[in-house]
Structure formats: C-alpha cells, structure tokens
Amino acid sequence: RVFPRGTVENPDKARELLNKYDVENSMLQANNDKLTTENKNLTDQNKELT
C-alpha cells in the first residue's frame, strides 16, 4: 500500500516509537555533553603537561 506523506497506519505505535527515540536521543545528547566536557578537561590537562 502507498500512504500519503505524513500519515501512519497506527498512530499510537508511531507515537510510542517517537517517544522511545526521543528519550534515547536525550540520553545520548547528555552522554555526548559529558564526554565533550571530559575531553576538554583532558585537553587542558594535556596542555599543562607539555
């Protein structure tokens, strides 16, 4: 079947998936921010040692 753009067969399932990926994305973003800070701190520490 062909569905027009922007429609889903099961809106509840689509919403559930979007929420799941939104939570996963938030967790990954938080982890990325933490690693970015850690990287900056290690870079600064490395500069002090060289």
C-alpha positions, -999 to +999 in steps of 0.1 A: +000+000+000+010+036-006+004+061+022+003+098+016+032+116+032+027+124+068+003+096+076+008+065+096-012+033+098-010+030+136-007+065+152-004+050+187+025+028+177+041+057+159+038+079+189+053+052+211+083+049+188+088+086+186+087+089+224+112+060+227+136+076+203+131+110+219+142+095+252+171+077+236+182+109+218+181+128+251+202+102+268+227+102+240+229+140+240+235+141+277+263+115+273+278+134+245+278+166+266+295+147+294+322+133+271+327+167+255+334+182+289+357+153+298+376+158+265+380+195+271+393+189+306+418+162+294+429+185+266+435+213+291+454+189+314+475+177+285+484+213+276+496+218+311+518+188+310+535+196+277 
